[in-house]
Amino acid sequence: MLGQKWEGRSFVRCDFTEADLRGLATSGCTFTECAFDRTDLGGSTHKATAFRSCRFTGAVLNSTEFTSCSWLGSTFTDCALRPITLTETDLTLVGLAGAVLRKASLRGLRLREANLSDADLRDVDLRDADLTGARLRGCRLEGADLRGARLDADGLVQATLRGARVDLDTAVAFAAAHGLRVG
């Protein structure tokens, strides 16, 4: 399957376990409840493609590009995700617990209610990202750029933010979340 192009295709409950999909290019495809266990998607490109409630376990996604895609409700466990390019991609309800995305750009992405527990997001660009409702317990955000990002008070308390770059509104919210009285 190396280097194939798929356009406008729909897959429901398909099993791509251990498939070699390196260099795959998708456009306008939909994957619903599909399994990508130990699948190699390295060097693949995806445009306007939806991965809905899919499972990625031990998958290789390094050097992969996602543009205008959706990962709604998908889970990623023990996956190789670096480097990865995510542009205008919706990560709502995505499960990335324990993921290593260090130094990635997640700028402007929607990560609403995502599970980022114990994820390594050190030095990540999260400017203007929407992390509303995201689970950030144990998430490492040291050195991350959070200017313009939307975070809940829980996230500001549960994540490690040492050295993170924030705007004034987030700094005030951080102080309030830690019990300080501002003003």
ABEGO torsion letter per residue (X at the ends): XBGBBBBGBBBBGBBABGBBABGBBBBGBBBBGBBBBGBBABGBBBBGBBBBGBBBBGBBABGBBBBGBBABGBBBBGBBAOBBBBBGBBABGBBABGBBABGBBABGBBABGBBABGBBABGBBABGBBABGBBABGBBABGBBABGBBBBAAAAAABBABGBBBBAAAAAAAAAAAGBBBX
